[in-house]
Structure formats: structure tokens, C-alpha cells
Amino acid sequence: MLENLLINKCKAGDGDAYRRLMNNYKNKLFGYLWRFSNSQDVAEELFQLTLIKVWKGLKKYDDRKKFSSWLFTVAHNVAMDDLRMRKSSRIFTTIDEIENGNISERPDDEYVKKESIEIINKSVNDLSEKQKSVFLLRQNGELTFREIAEIMNEPLNTITSHMHYAIKKIKKQIEKENEPRKRSVI
């Protein structure tokens, strides 16, 4: 078996053997990571991380097990770790974007964005009527605070105050939603 020979050479530190071994799997591995992340850029990053982890972990690889299964397990773990990290940081980035009044499109974060928006939508329903109106006019209507003040016939300071408390409540709800996930990861 050429693969077993390459693996043994890799374990001995042969970089050329490692390149040859990974060349046999690169298309399938990259394809998996691309479908997982829905982004070529993220997939390339995950692919590189996987290659590093595989190189470092090859000495621990058990030759009695199927190499491709071990390789894709490493890739899956890298992807899941990255997803958890992106998900956690993306939720708070989304809140920061909301506070600053600009929600940017990031197709590579579509899954995390969708889940973040679901949490935010759930939180918005719990806001007071005025807070909810200000928040939705600002985000969905893309109106300035001055325009919202005119529409609601309220002083500008009152409108910004409603927005401030709306954001504060939404953040609190997000932290509450993420609390069980933090415990399960630890």
C-alpha cells in the first residue's frame, strides 16, 4: 500500500511524502470544507488549519484505522471549532453593527447570521412598544434617528434612549441564549 508507506514517511518527518499524501485527498477535503462553510475564503483557511493539524497529529495516527476517516475527523473538528468561534464573535458583531446602524452582508457567515437574526427577532418581540418601533424603523426602515423622532413625534434624545435600551435588552437576551452553549462547550 503506497498510502501506508507515505504515512510512515510522514511520521518520520518527510515533507515531500506529506505533500504527496495530501495531494490524494486535497480535492475531497477542500470540497467538504467549502460545502461546510459556504465560502471559498473560509474553506481555504480551514483547509490550511486542517493540514497543519494533520501534520502535527500524524505521529498519533493509528495505522489500523482508515486514514481518510481520521483525516476527515480532523477536518470536521477544525470546522466545528471555527464555527463555534465565528458564531460567538458574529453574534456580538451583529449587535455592534446594529448599534452603529449598519448591517453588512457576509455570505460566508450565512448560517451564523441567520441564527443571530433569529435570536435578535425573538428579543425584539420582548421590547416595549416604543423601543420596538424605534429599533425596527432604524433597522428595517433604515431611517435616521431624526427621521424616527419626526415620525413618532418624540424628542431626538428620547428616540436615542429607546434605541439604547432596546440594544441593551437584546444583548442581555443574546447572552442568556448563549449561556447553555457556553456550559456545554466547556
N, C-alpha and C positions, 0 to 999 in steps of 0.2 A: 504494500500500500504506500503510494507516494505521499499521501496526506500524513500518515503516521511518521514517515521519515522527515517530512518538513516540520512537523510538530516537535519532534525530538531535537532537530537542529535549532528550532526557535528557542526551545528550553535551554539550549546551550549558548544562546545569545546571538545566533546567526540572523542578522537583519535582512539579508537577501532572501533567506528561506521564509522569513516572516512576510516579506512583500509578495513572494510567490504564493504563499498560503492564503493571504488575504485577497489576492487577485482573484482567486477562485470563488470568493464569496462577496466581493465588493458590490456587484450589481444588485444581488438579492438583499443584502444588508442595507444598502443605501435606499433601495425601493421600500423596504419595510419602514425605515426611519422617516422617509418622505411621506408615506401614507399616514404614519402615526402623527406627524407634526403638521401636515398640510402646508409645509413651507420648505422650499429648497434650501434657503439660508439656515434655518433651524436644523434641517436634516444634515447639512454639511457639518454643522457644529457638533451634533450628536454623533455623527459618523466618526469624526476625529476623536471625540471623547471615548467612544467605544474602542477604537483602535488602540488608544493609549491604555485603557483598562485591560484589554485583552493581552497586550504585550506584557504589562506588569503582572497579570494574573496567570499567564501560561504555565509558570512553574507549578502552580497549584492544580492545574487541569489534570483530571483523572482520565488516563488513556482508555480505560474500559468503557467510558461513556462516549456517546456520539458527539464529535466536535461541533457540528453545526448546531445541535441543541444547546450546547454550552455557550457557543458564540451568540446565538440569538437571545439567550437568557441574559447575558451580559448587556447586549444592546437594549433589551426591554427594560432592564433595571436602570440603565443610563437615561433612557427616555422618560421613565416614570419619575425618577429623581428630578429631571429637568422640568417636567410638567408640574410637579408639586411646587418647585421653586418659582416657576413662571406664574403659576396660578396665585400663589401667595402674594407675589410682588405686583401682579397685574391687577388684582382687586384694589389694592391701595393706589396704584397708578390711576385706575379708572376714577376713584374718588378724587384724587388730586386734579385730574382733568375736569371733572365736574365742577370742582371749586373754582377752577380757573376759567370755566366756561368754554372749554374746547375738548371735544371728544374726538380723538384721532382714530383713523382706521388702521388696524394692523391685522391683515389677513392671517398671518402665522399664529396669531393668538386667538383665533376664532372660537375655539372651544372654551377657553378661559373667559373670554369676553362675554360669550353667551351666558355662562354660569354667573358671572359677575352681574350682568344686566338682570338676570332673574332674581338675584338676591336684592339688588337695588330696587327693582319693581315691587317686590314684596314689601320692602322697607318703606317705599313711597306711599303705599296704601295705608300705612300706620301713622302718617303725618297728619297734623291738624289741617283743616280745610285750606287756610291761608298759606301755610307752609307748602302744602302740596301744589296749590295753584302757582305760587312763585317758582317752585322747583320745575314744574312741567312747562311753564311758559318760558323759562330760561333755557331748559334743555331741549324740549321738543319744538318750541316756537323760535328758538334762537334769538330771543329778544334781549335787549339791554335792560339793566335794572331800571333805568329811567323810563323806558317804554312800559315796563311792567307796572311801575308806580303810577303812570298815567292811566293804564287800563284798569287797575284795581282802585284807583282814586285814593292812594295811600302815599305818605311821605317816602322819599327815597331811602332814608335811614330805616324805616320800618320794613321796607321790602328787603334790604340787605340783611337786616336782622332775621327776618323769616328764613331767608336762604341759609344764613349761618346756622340757625337751629335745625333746619332740615338736614343739612350736611352732617351736623353733629349726631343727630338721631340715626341717620343712615350708616354712618361709620360705626356707631355702637351696635347696630343690628348686624353689620358685617362681622364685627369681632365676635359677637355672640354666635353667629352661624359657623364661624371658623373654629371656634373653641373645641368642639368634639373632634375635628380633624387633627388639630394640634396634638391632642392627647393620644389619638390612635397612631400617629407617626412616631411618637417618642417611645 
